[in-house]
Every structure is written in C-alpha cells, then in structure tokens.
C-alpha cells in the first residue's frame, strides 16, 4: 500500500486506528481562572497537575499503560478560545448572510464536542436571534467520540441545534447547496500524506509504498509509477501555485551529481511528504459545499520530526511518557502521526481548487482580533493562550 494509505489506516481504521480506538482528549475538570494564576510558568505546572488528576481518574476505572492522551487549545483555554471562533462566526454571518440564510456550521473532528458546546453557549447568551437559526453539524469518524458529543449536546441543552454525522468527510457524497461555515481546527495535521523521493540524476519523482510481510515487519520501497492522487497534487503544485517550498534536490544538475557521487551517498533524495489528503479535502469542499467558508487552524512548524521535508512527528505514550520514533512505519493504532502545514502553499492549493478568496494570519493575530485576550492574562501579565501556539497559523476563506 502507499504511504498515504498506510498512515490513513494507522490513524483511522475503525477496528484498531489511533483515533478510533486508542486516543483520549484531555478535559480539565473546570476552566482555568487565569486572573488567579501568578505566571505562565505556574499555568504550565497546573496543566501538568491536571493531566495527572485526569489520568488518575481514568486509571481507577481502567488502568492503561498505553493510553494515548493529548490536549487542544479548545480544551486548555475553554471557553475563551471557542468564544473567539463564535464571535468570528456571528460577525461574518450577520454581515453577509443574515436574515436570508440560517447559520449552518460544520465541524470536522470535534473531539469531546467542547468547541460545539462553547460556541453554542456564546451564541445563545449573546445573540438569541441568531441562536434560533443556528445549526451545528459535526462530521465524526470515531463512534466513541460521536457518542460523547451527542451526550454533551444533550447535557448543555443544545440537542435541537446539533446533528452528529457519523462518517468520514472523505466519504461525503451529499450536495450542500446552502451557505455554511466549515471548521477544521487542529485536524489537518493528521491528514495522511504521500512520501515522494527523487532520482538525483534525472529528478524523476518516485512514490513511497509499504510492504508488510507475514511476520508483520514493514518494508518501505519507492516506485516510479505514481498513482493519480499524488500525480494530481504534484501537477497542481507545479502549475498553479506561487508560494515557496523546500525542495529535496538542488536545482543544479551538476551539484546534484556531485553530491550523490560521493562515497556512501544515497541513491535517492530525502523523502518529501506531500499533503495529498488535504488536497482531496479541498476537492470535497469544492464539489459538495460550494458555498462554504473555511476556518482552518493548525501547526506551521513541528520540532523533532522524522527525517525528510514536511515530515511528521511520530510518537506514542507509554506509562504517561511521550516516546518519539524516527519513522512513520510503526505498529498501527498506537502512534500519533501529525504533520506541519506550509500555510502559504496550502492557501495557493485551496484557491486553485475552490477559486475562493482567503486570508492568512498567525494564531496569535487571529486571537488578538476575535478573543477577549484579557480573559487569559496571568497576574504577571503573561498570556498563555497567545504564547502556547506560536507555531500555528489560521486560514479563513470568504
């Protein structure tokens, strides 16, 4: 199978996938009161302590040394982070769609449903007229998380405004011919990528594949026959984008030949991981959500990645400690595989597919525009909500 299919299977297989069976999202017992926290350092320590409390509670019910646990800004900074999203939605809905259309919101990969609850709470409390016309639809591939989202919607009194769509966005085949907002927050980093390496002499690309033998060992190999999905991305990037991106090979053939003629030089370039699944997501939005407005937020840089260009971080947790490895070809279901995003290049790809106008900003700038940032300031003036995700960006479309 291709590298793309292997990563997809590892993360989303309904029987053993990381997100389907093993992942747990941290949820603090109560929101942090930042006005009482002395500093950002003390906040970091409080997060660690609440992690321990959260996992101790889970272990009382079922001890699990391989529990996969992580956090999101939605959970750490609730409800303030979600309220920033809500203000953005209300402002743009009232400016361009109200009163002719309902406020329809789709969220992909909603986790515990915290963003959904906080957004609907804010709309209900601050704009009752819009709340009556709000429909929040979650597209969720994980059955346990879908059940949890439905329970949380009921417990917060939002059931009449919430619909849980239990499927993968990549299986979507229904035309939504109404204006809507589509949220993809901390989701696209887990979209599967293809691995491409290049012949140093000819610069011809080869596509990565994985062979699994009868003992369960993984063998990576590269093939000059590139499948249509990867070929489509490479062609689109070459012909319809302008953003800069790092390339595995030097543009000078002489320098390439010199470098790869040295003793012990590899016969192929370093792998380049290309976001083919992200391209397919944009194609689905264009085909089935023609009137959508996208809000996507994710990492633009990740430290400690495996070797390669645009390479992922691959890690698991064992006995409450993170363990990083140097390859994405690991036991399926127990390792998180997440990629950085070249937002400038992604913006070009999105515009080429959808034809929509876009805006890029840093995570910090987006929150300074839409959040009440004073709500997350510690006593010494630090603001963890602005500093924790300095390596993230936000793209919106109109």
LINTA-V417138 format. One record per helix or strand of 3 or more residues. SS is the DSSP state (~ for helix, > for strand). FROM is the first residue (numbers start at 0). LEN is the number of residues. If there is no record, write none. Layout:
SS,FROM,LEN + SS,FROM,LEN
//
This chain:
~,2,10 + ~,17,5 + >,22,3 + ~,33,3 + ~,39,22 + >,67,3 + ~,72,4 + ~,79,17 + >,102,6 + ~,113,13 + ~,127,4 + >,133,6 + ~,142,13 + ~,158,3 + >,161,4 + ~,168,3 + >,179,6 + ~,187,3 + >,193,6 + >,204,8 + >,217,6 + ~,227,13 + ~,252,8 + >,271,3 + ~,275,13 + >,291,8 + >,312,6 + >,320,5 + >,335,3 + ~,342,12 + >,357,5 + ~,362,8 + ~,372,4 + ~,383,4 + >,391,6
//
